[in-house]
Amino acid sequence: MSTLPRIAKSKAKPLVSEEDELPSFLKSSSESEEEEEEWEPKRKVASKRRLPKNPESKPKKAAAPRSTVIRKRTRKTAVKEEPNVSLPIAADEDSKDGLKLLQPEEDGDPKPKTRTKNPKMPRGTKINVSQGKMNNLDSDEIPSTSAPLMENEVKQEKYEEDFTFDEPPLKRIKSTTCPQGKPVKHPGSTKHQEELEMNWDIVQVLSERTNIEPWVCANIICLFRDENTIPFIARYRKELVNNLEADALREVQQTLEELRTVAKKTHATIQKIKKEGKLSGALLTALLNCKTLDELDHVSAPYKTGSKGTKAQRAKQLGLEPAAISLIENPVELSLFSYIKPNVKGLTTIQEVEAGVQHILADMFAKDKDTLDFIRTLCQQRYICIQSALAKVSSKNVNEKDVNKFQLYQNFSCNIKNIQHHQILAINRGENLKILTVKVNVPDGVKNEFCRWCVNERWRPKRYAKPELMNILHNSVEDSYKRLIYPLLCREFRSKLTSDAEKESIMMFGRNLRQLLLTSPVRGRTLMGVDPGYKHGCKLAIISPTSQILHTDVVYLHSGQGFREAEKIRRLLVHYNCSTVVIGNGTACRETEAYFADLIMKKYFAPLDVVYCIVSEAGASIYSVSPEASKEMPDLDPNLRSAVSIARRVQDPLAELVKIEPKHIGVGMYQHDVSQTLLKATLDSVVEECVSFVGVDINICSEILLRHIAGLNANRAKNIIEWREKNGPFISREQLKEVKGLGPKSFQQCAGFIRFNQEYIRTFCSNQQTKLAAEGHTLMAKADVQVASEKWGKKKSKPAANVAVRPNPLDQTCIHPESYDIAKRFLTLIGGNPNDIGKPDMQQKVNAIIQKEGIEGSAKTLNTTVHTLQIIIDGLTQPEGFDIRTDFDKPDFKRSIVCLEDLSIGTVLTGKVENATLFGVFVDIGVGKSGLIPIRNITETKLSKAKKRRSLGLGPGERVEVKVLNIDIPRSRITLDLLRVL
């Protein structure tokens, strides 16, 4: 299987000079975005205005902190009170708000330079009071990577900079303390700073763990902090993330959350220990050095509530800590006999005193950063293996059948560097079931070298120590390794292996799910869905090309009535002109497939040329009894609803599969053994990515599909549907801003993924104008005989508002509204008409200008970036109704069936991938039993260029050509070799 892409490792062409600092939109998130999306400006403003309520205090010279608070609160009031009509801003070098990439240092200067030519004004200051509405995206949003900054706007910014908030602009904040690649922190993120004040740089650690450049990681951190979604970043902020794909962004997001969790728990632990009065400087340093939860638990374990305390703590309570420190710092003057106290338990003999000192030293060694770094480096250079064996009590308490499942791991040993992810998950499952015992084997050579290094270098006494003291030191090092460090190493190794295996399993699940959701839809066909069954019959559902339910029925094909039921099926197929049968792959699938294949071979359905395909019915039964299904098909029996779902999975897989909980779709492996929280978050993110990239027609899509668009959720989707039902269809993307609860940030995230059928909109607008004209004549006639009342004036203004809404041809494309100005200037440059979007004439004009100037030259002419211009070109040249799923594989339609007995070794077949796992790929070759292509037989040379480009590898729905390597009929096992991807 292809691994996760590492596109970020390629050298990115710098878009700006390295003197440019972090872009403004990455520096600070607007105050309004920190509130809920459903903000109520008037109420917020009213509450803020109560702050300066004592006029007598104004003449007094207040302290600086008080002044700052008043300024900030005043700023919030101004942002909430006035509408913002700022236009998107260009990415040119002269633009103050243009997007600027963090670039890696080339001259070795660790401090980033900032430009001071044009001081930066605060966000949200570009206010035009004369306009009462929002013309484009709020300035709270990320500015465009492409729109130009006009000269008059520059003048307006300079004029308004000293006009609004009475506080220094954000760009004047010094950032010289920040190392290159670290995002500039801003005043609005105090809480965030506190969470990440550690002894390590989050950008650097994130870069090391994800293998992505630091400047890209810094940009990603700021993008996520500003609540940008993965689909939005992957499509519209490519230059900031070096063209990373969604999978890589998702991995960075997960790693970032882990680091933030460590930082958050560390600070919580510090505060707790501080309240108890036990926080020392050394302990604080040790806590702030922790990069994982395992390290944090190791350091903080003695201070947990209810803990009896460690041996070292009890020794310190006896007053032996000075003796332990003296043994390292000044052993000449140390006399352990002076610590003997016959009446104190633990200090009665010299042996007890020595044991106490030993415990304190062992604890010091185990918490020392340099010591732990040395042992970890040593382990990386040596052979460390993980071993599993059959538990002694497993035969008594566990079913023998379950024990046999772990036969491969009953005497298993493998280097931790080479062990496969699926092996780790299998071992963990066996251990949880108490069938296996697992341990990490660290060779004795590691212990010997570690002890030698500690005694002779790191913890060597600074002055001469007597032999008896050196003996204590030796024993302390060995005790520290055996009792504290070795268990820590084992936990770290197991935790790291399990974490990596879970992540890979979840990422594999996500890739399979994406492949399944992006299966090419089968348009324009009337389909018969068949949910196979024995006793309760086969449920049938015939749906129209527009997914309407035409007929439902139940037939009993496997109870001796097959011949009589064949006539009913033939009558239904002919009556509805249906020539495609979709069969679910559940119980009785093989027999139902053979039944239809036999009738097709006999041409029983003539004159129809009937074909059939097999589709996964995973989750269909769960969906059929769900509230969504009851709402969608209230009068239909749940058993028949599953047949409808099976047919719709072929007609529009994405629209149907989003109705089902992703983990019930039936792809992936070990899904019940991994973190359910991480699994759900990843799968939901994949669904959001697929739905967003395919796009939805806002006027016909369902609420379920709409809620998966980036930036939307269940409440916003419901509000959009309610607005549509109340006001009629949406005419343009701008109208989305009128929907309750859909604020500027949500609009920015979702706008580019929402489509409008222009033909439908033009027809609706034409009818609406005729209706408004008729209403206008009626209103004018009434105005001649009646004085307009205040209420009448309101009624009169509504038609005027509706007339102002005009369809925008760019709304049918993937071009984001923030780039509309650039798109219009590009159309002017090529002499194109917006109404010709998607037509051959438009493609010819675009090709002509690109051949003449090149895409980079054209981007420079338009003062934008190559990535933004490429999106504009795609949007203008793609035909109307373009669907990215057309490049993916369609269902495999068949007319005949093949039996397992018909196969022989060396037979070459074509098949369809059913599931991809970490150890191989299962392929349906049409014999009723899937064959397995071992992972070792899948190489990049066998994948087509398109598959490599999409970085999808092999996933559900892919059509492949395979060769049979081995057939085990008793066990129904077929081993295959991949020849090529079709």
Residue pairs with C-beta under 8 A, 6 or more apart in sequence:
1 508
1 916
1 918
1 921
1 935
1 938
1 953
1 954
2 940
2 943
2 947
2 948
2 951
2 952
2 953
4 247
4 248
4 251
4 507
4 951
5 244
5 245
5 247
5 248
5 951
6 211
6 212
6 248
7 242
7 243
7 244
7 245
7 248
8 211
8 212
8 213
8 216
8 241
8 242
8 243
8 244
8 248
9 211
9 212
9 213
10 242
12 213
12 242
12 243
14 101
14 103
15 91
15 101
15 239
15 865
16 93
16 100
16 101
16 103
17 93
17 103
18 103
18 104
18 105
18 106
18 113
19 113
19 115
20 93
20 100
20 101
20 103
20 115
21 100
21 112
21 113
21 114
21 115
21 175
21 184
22 100
22 102
22 112
22 175
22 183
22 184
22 218
22 222
23 97
23 98
23 99
23 100
23 101
23 240
24 96
24 97
24 120
24 123
24 143
24 170
24 171
25 97
25 99
25 141
25 142
25 143
25 226
26 183
26 184
26 219
26 222
26 223
26 226
26 240
27 170
27 183
27 184
27 186
27 222
28 123
28 170
28 186
28 187
28 188
28 189
29 140
29 188
29 189
29 225
29 226
29 227
30 79
30 123
30 124
30 138
30 139
30 140
31 75
31 76
31 79
31 80
31 124
31 188
32 39
32 79
32 80
32 124
32 138
32 140
32 743
32 744
33 140
33 226
33 227
33 743
33 744
33 745
34 188
35 44
37 716
37 741
37 742
37 743
37 745
37 746
38 740
38 741
38 743
39 80
39 743
41 80
41 81
44 76
44 80
45 77
45 80
45 81
48 73
48 74
48 76
48 77
48 80
49 77
51 70
51 73
51 74
52 58
52 70
52 74
62 70
68 167
71 165
71 166
71 167
72 167
72 187
74 165
74 166
75 122
75 164
75 165
75 167
78 124
78 164
78 165
79 124
79 140
82 127
82 129
83 127
83 131
83 132
83 133
83 134
84 124
84 126
84 127
84 134
84 138
84 139
84 140
85 126
85 127
85 128
85 131
85 133
85 134
85 135
85 136
86 126
86 136
86 137
86 138
86 139
87 135
87 136
87 147
87 150
87 153
87 821
88 136
88 137
88 143
88 144
88 146
88 147
88 818
88 819
88 821
89 95
89 96
89 97
89 98
89 143
89 144
89 147
89 149
90 98
90 144
90 146
90 147
90 148
90 149
90 863
90 864
91 98
91 99
91 100
91 144
91 145
91 146
91 239
91 863
91 864
91 865
91 868
92 98
92 148
92 149
92 863
94 118
94 149
95 149
96 118
96 120
96 121
96 149
96 157
96 171
97 120
97 143
97 149
98 143
98 149
99 142
99 143
99 145
99 237
99 239
99 240
99 865
101 215
101 219
101 239
101 240
102 180
102 181
102 183
102 214
102 215
102 216
102 218
102 219
103 215
104 180
104 181
104 213
104 214
104 215
105 180
105 181
109 180
110 179
110 180
111 176
111 177
111 178
111 179
111 180
112 175
112 176
112 178
112 179
112 180
114 171
114 175
114 176
119 161
119 169
119 171
119 172
120 169
120 170
120 171
120 172
121 157
121 160
121 161
121 169
121 171
122 161
122 164
122 165
122 167
122 169
122 170
123 139
123 140
123 170
124 138
124 139
124 140
125 139
125 157
125 160
125 161
125 163
125 164
125 165
126 139
126 153
126 156
126 157
126 160
127 160
127 164
134 737
136 817
136 818
137 144
137 744
137 747
137 748
137 817
137 818
138 744
140 744
140 745
141 744
141 745
141 747
141 748
141 818
142 226
142 228
142 237
142 748
142 818
143 818
144 816
144 818
144 819
144 821
144 822
144 868
145 236
145 237
145 239
145 818
145 819
145 864
145 865
145 867
145 868
146 818
146 819
146 822
146 862
146 863
146 864
146 865
146 868
146 869
146 872
147 818
147 819
147 820
147 821
147 822
147 864
148 821
148 822
148 825
148 862
148 863
161 169
170 186
170 187
173 184
173 186
173 187
175 184
178 184
178 185
179 201
180 214
180 215
181 203
181 204
181 207
181 213
181 214
181 215
181 217
181 218
182 201
182 203
182 214
182 218
183 203
183 218
183 219
183 221
183 222
185 192
185 193
189 225
192 225
194 267
195 260
195 263
195 264
195 267
196 202
196 260
196 263
197 263
197 267
197 288
198 263
198 266
198 288
198 289
198 290
199 285
199 288
199 289
200 289
200 291
202 221
202 256
202 259
202 260
202 263
203 214
203 217
203 218
203 221
204 214
205 259
205 291
206 212
206 217
206 221
206 252
206 255
206 256
206 259
207 213
207 214
207 216
207 217
209 255
210 217
210 248
210 251
210 252
210 255
212 242
212 244
212 248
212 252
213 242
216 240
216 241
216 242
216 244
217 252
219 240
219 241
220 233
220 240
220 241
220 244
220 249
220 252
220 253
220 256
221 256
223 233
223 237
223 240
223 241
224 253
224 256
227 745
228 237
228 749
229 688
229 692
229 710
229 711
229 749
230 246
230 249
230 250
230 253
230 685
230 688
230 689
230 710
231 246
231 688
231 689
231 692
231 693
231 710
231 753
232 692
232 710
232 711
232 748
232 749
232 752
233 240
233 241
233 249
234 241
234 244
234 245
234 246
234 249
234 689
235 693
235 752
235 814
235 871
236 752
236 816
236 818
236 868
236 871
238 244
238 867
239 865
239 866
239 867
239 868
241 249
243 867
244 252
245 951
246 685
246 686
246 689
247 507
247 510
247 511
247 951
250 507
250 510
250 682
250 685
250 686
251 503
251 507
254 503
254 678
254 681
254 682
259 291
261 293
262 290
262 291
262 292
262 293
262 296
265 293
265 296
266 287
266 288
266 290
266 296
269 287
269 296
269 300
269 303
270 279
270 284
270 287
270 288
272 303
273 279
273 283
273 300
273 303
276 303
278 303
282 367
283 299
285 369
286 299
286 367
286 369
287 296
287 299
287 300
289 295
289 369
290 296
290 299
292 492
292 495
294 488
294 491
294 492
294 495
295 488
295 492
298 366
298 367
298 484
298 488
298 491
299 367
301 307
301 310
302 309
302 310
302 312
302 313
309 317
310 359
310 363
311 359
311 363
312 359
312 360
312 362
312 363
312 364
314 346
314 356
314 359
315 321
315 324
315 346
315 355
315 356
315 357
315 359
315 360
316 360
318 344
318 346
318 347
318 356
319 339
320 339
320 347
320 353
320 356
320 357
320 360
321 360
323 334
323 336
323 339
323 353
323 357
324 357
324 360
324 361
324 364
326 333
326 334
327 334
327 357
327 361
327 461
327 465
327 469
327 472
327 473
328 361
328 459
328 461
328 462
329 461
329 462
330 462
330 463
331 461
331 463
331 464
331 465
331 466
331 469
332 463
332 464
332 465
334 469
336 350
336 353
336 354
336 357
337 350
339 347
339 353
340 347
340 348
340 349
340 350
340 353
341 347
341 348
342 348
346 352
346 356
347 353
347 356
354 472
357 472
357 476
358 472
358 475
358 476
358 479
359 479
361 459
361 472
361 473
361 476
361 477
361 480
362 476
362 477
362 479
362 480
362 483
362 484
363 480
363 484
365 371
365 454
365 459
365 476
365 477
365 480
365 484
365 485
366 372
366 480
366 484
366 485
366 488
368 458
370 458
371 454
371 458
371 459
371 485
372 485
372 488
374 450
374 453
374 458
375 446
375 450
375 481
375 485
375 489
376 489
376 492
378 446
378 449
378 450
379 442
379 446
379 489
382 442
382 443
382 445
382 446
383 415
383 443
384 415
384 416
384 417
384 440
384 441
384 442
384 443
384 446
384 493
385 413
385 414
385 415
385 416
385 440
385 441
386 413
386 414
386 416
386 419
386 424
386 427
386 438
386 439
386 440
386 441
386 493
386 494
386 497
387 412
387 413
387 438
387 439
387 440
387 441
388 409
388 410
388 412
388 413
388 427
388 430
388 431
388 436
388 437
388 438
389 410
389 411
389 412
389 436
389 437
390 403
390 406
390 410
390 411
390 435
390 436
390 437
391 434
391 435
391 436
391 437
393 434
394 403
394 434
394 435
394 436
395 403
397 434
398 433
398 434
398 435
402 433
402 435
403 435
406 426
406 430
406 435
406 436
408 426
409 423
409 426
409 427
409 430
409 436
410 436
412 423
412 427
413 441
414 423
416 440
416 493
416 497
419 497
420 918
420 919
421 500
421 501
421 504
421 505
421 918
422 501
422 505
422 669
422 670
422 917
422 918
422 919
424 497
424 498
424 500
424 501
425 498
425 501
425 502
425 505
425 669
425 670
425 673
425 674
426 670
427 436
427 438
428 438
428 498
428 501
428 673
429 670
429 673
430 436
430 438
431 437
431 438
432 673
438 494
439 490
440 489
440 490
440 493
440 494
442 486
442 489
442 490
447 478
447 481
447 486
450 477
450 481
450 485
451 474
451 477
451 478
451 481
454 477
455 470
455 473
455 474
455 477
459 473
459 477
461 469
461 470
461 473
465 473
502 673
502 674
502 675
502 678
503 678
504 918
505 668
505 669
505 670
505 671
505 673
505 674
505 918
506 668
506 674
506 675
506 678
506 679
506 682
506 683
507 682
508 668
508 669
508 916
508 917
508 918
509 663
509 667
509 668
509 669
509 671
509 679
509 682
509 683
510 682
510 683
510 685
510 686
511 916
511 952
511 953
511 955
512 667
512 668
512 915
512 916
512 955
512 956
513 662
513 665
513 667
513 668
513 683
513 686
513 687
514 686
514 689
514 690
514 952
514 955
515 888
515 913
515 952
515 955
515 956
515 957
515 958
516 616
516 653
516 657
516 665
516 667
516 955
516 956
516 957
517 653
517 654
517 657
517 658
517 686
517 687
517 690
517 691
518 653
518 654
518 690
518 694
518 884
518 885
518 888
519 653
519 654
519 885
519 888
519 889
519 890
519 891
519 956
519 957
520 885
520 886
520 887
520 888
520 889
520 890
521 650
521 651
521 652
521 653
521 654
521 883
521 885
522 580
522 650
522 651
522 890
522 891
523 545
523 651
524 545
525 545
525 578
525 579
525 580
525 651
526 542
526 543
526 544
526 545
526 550
526 576
526 577
526 578
526 579
526 580
527 542
527 543
527 578
527 580
527 581
527 582
527 647
527 650
527 651
528 540
528 541
528 542
528 572
528 573
528 578
528 580
528 581
528 582
528 647
529 540
529 541
529 542
529 543
529 582
529 584
529 643
529 644
529 645
529 646
529 647
529 648
530 538
530 539
530 540
530 581
530 582
530 583
530 584
530 592
530 596
530 643
530 646
531 538
531 539
531 584
531 586
531 617
531 620
531 639
531 642
531 643
531 646
532 538
532 583
532 584
532 586
532 587
532 588
532 589
532 591
532 592
533 539
533 587
533 588
534 558
534 559
534 587
534 588
535 559
536 554
536 639
537 554
537 555
537 556
537 557
537 559
538 554
538 555
538 556
538 557
538 558
538 588
538 592
539 552
539 553
539 554
539 639
539 640
539 642
539 643
540 551
540 552
540 553
540 554
540 555
540 569
540 572
540 643
541 549
541 551
541 552
541 640
541 643
541 644
541 646
541 647
542 549
542 550
542 551
542 552
542 572
542 576
542 578
542 647
543 549
543 550
543 644
543 647
543 648
543 651
544 550
545 651
547 648
547 651
547 652
547 655
549 633
549 636
549 644
550 576
551 572
551 576
552 636
552 637
552 640
552 643
552 644
553 568
553 572
554 639
554 640
555 565
555 568
555 569
556 565
557 565
557 591
557 592
557 595
558 588
558 591
558 592
558 595
562 595
566 599
566 604
569 599
570 604
570 605
572 578
573 579
573 605
573 608
573 610
574 605
574 608
577 608
578 608
579 605
579 608
579 609
579 610
579 611
580 610
580 611
580 612
580 613
580 650
580 893
581 596
581 610
581 611
581 612
581 613
582 612
582 613
582 615
582 646
582 647
582 649
582 650
582 891
583 589
583 592
583 593
583 596
583 612
583 613
583 614
583 615
583 646
584 614
584 615
584 616
584 617
584 620
584 642
584 643
584 646
585 614
585 615
585 616
585 617
586 617
589 614
589 928
590 928
593 612
593 614
593 897
593 928
594 897
596 610
596 612
597 612
597 894
597 895
597 896
597 897
599 605
599 610
600 610
600 611
600 612
600 895
600 896
601 895
601 896
610 895
611 893
611 894
611 895
612 893
612 894
612 895
613 650
613 891
613 892
613 893
613 894
614 892
614 924
615 646
615 649
615 650
615 891
616 649
616 665
616 666
616 914
616 956
617 642
617 645
617 646
618 664
618 665
618 666
618 667
619 657
619 660
619 661
619 664
619 665
619 666
620 642
620 645
620 646
620 660
621 642
622 660
622 661
622 664
623 629
623 641
623 642
623 645
623 659
623 660
624 638
624 639
624 641
624 642
624 645
625 638
626 659
628 659
628 704
629 638
629 641
629 645
629 659
633 641
633 644
636 644
645 656
645 659
648 655
648 656
649 656
649 657
650 891
654 690
654 691
654 694
654 705
654 885
655 701
655 702
655 705
657 665
658 687
658 691
658 704
658 705
658 708
659 704
662 680
662 683
662 684
662 686
662 687
663 671
663 679
663 680
663 683
666 915
667 915
667 916
667 956
668 915
668 917
669 915
669 917
669 918
671 679
687 708
688 708
688 709
688 710
689 710
691 705
691 708
691 709
691 753
692 708
692 709
692 710
692 750
692 753
693 753
693 884
694 883
694 884
694 885
695 753
695 754
695 755
695 814
696 705
696 706
696 709
696 753
696 754
696 755
697 755
697 756
697 757
698 706
698 720
698 724
698 730
698 736
698 754
698 755
698 756
699 724
699 729
699 730
699 756
699 757
699 760
699 761
700 757
703 717
703 718
703 721
704 717
706 712
706 717
706 720
706 721
707 713
707 714
707 716
707 717
709 717
709 750
709 753
709 754
710 749
710 750
710 753
711 745
711 746
711 747
711 748
711 749
711 750
712 720
712 742
712 746
712 750
715 741
716 739
716 741
716 742
716 746
719 739
719 740
719 741
719 742
720 736
720 739
720 742
723 738
723 739
723 740
724 730
728 764
728 768
729 760
729 761
729 764
730 736
730 756
731 756
731 761
731 764
731 765
731 805
731 806
731 807
732 756
732 805
732 806
732 807
732 808
732 811
733 751
733 754
733 756
733 808
733 811
733 817
734 805
734 808
734 817
735 805
736 742
736 747
736 750
736 751
736 754
737 744
737 747
742 750
748 818
751 816
751 817
752 814
752 815
752 816
752 817
753 814
754 811
755 811
755 812
756 807
756 811
756 812
757 812
757 881
758 807
758 809
758 811
758 812
758 880
761 807
762 807
765 806
765 807
768 802
769 803
772 799
772 802
772 803
775 799
776 799
779 795
779 796
786 792
788 796
808 820
808 834
809 834
809 835
809 837
810 817
810 820
810 823
810 834
810 837
810 875
812 837
812 838
812 880
813 837
813 874
813 875
813 876
813 878
814 871
814 874
814 875
814 878
815 823
815 871
815 872
815 875
815 876
816 871
819 864
819 868
819 871
819 872
822 862
822 864
822 868
822 869
822 872
823 872
823 875
823 876
824 834
825 862
826 858
826 862
826 869
826 872
826 876
827 833
827 834
827 876
829 849
829 858
829 861
829 862
830 845
830 846
830 848
830 849
831 845
832 841
832 842
832 845
832 846
832 876
833 842
836 842
837 875
837 876
837 880
838 876
838 877
838 878
838 879
838 880
838 882
839 879
842 876
842 877
843 877
846 873
846 876
846 877
849 858
850 858
850 873
853 861
855 866
855 869
855 870
855 873
856 866
858 869
859 865
859 866
859 868
859 869
862 869
887 946
888 957
889 912
889 957
889 958
889 959
891 912
891 957
892 910
892 912
892 959
894 926
897 926
898 909
898 925
898 926
898 927
899 927
899 928
900 927
900 928
900 929
900 967
900 969
900 972
900 974
901 969
902 927
903 909
903 927
903 964
903 967
903 974
904 964
904 967
905 964
905 965
905 966
905 967
906 963
906 964
907 963
907 964
908 961
908 962
908 963
908 964
908 979
909 925
909 926
909 961
909 962
909 963
909 964
910 925
910 959
910 960
910 961
910 962
910 982
911 923
911 924
911 925
911 926
911 931
911 959
911 960
911 962
911 976
912 923
912 924
912 957
912 958
912 959
912 960
913 921
913 922
913 923
913 924
913 954
913 955
913 956
913 957
913 958
913 959
913 960
914 922
914 923
914 924
914 930
914 956
915 921
915 922
915 930
915 956
916 922
916 953
916 954
916 955
916 956
918 935
919 934
919 935
920 932
920 933
920 934
920 935
920 938
921 932
921 933
921 935
921 938
921 954
921 978
922 930
922 931
922 932
922 933
923 930
923 931
923 932
923 933
923 960
923 962
923 976
924 930
925 931
925 962
925 974
925 976
927 974
929 972
929 974
930 974
931 962
931 964
931 974
931 975
931 976
932 973
932 974
932 975
932 976
933 954
933 960
933 962
933 976
933 977
933 978
934 975
937 976
937 977
937 978
938 953
938 954
938 978
940 948
942 978
942 979
942 980
942 981
943 953
943 954
943 981
944 980
944 981
947 953
947 954
947 958
947 981
954 960
954 978
954 981
958 981
959 981
959 982
960 978
960 979
960 980
960 981
960 982
961 978
961 979
961 980
961 981
961 982
962 976
962 977
962 978
962 979
963 976
963 977
963 979
964 974
964 975
964 976
965 975
965 976
965 977
966 973
966 974
966 975
967 973
967 974
967 975
968 974
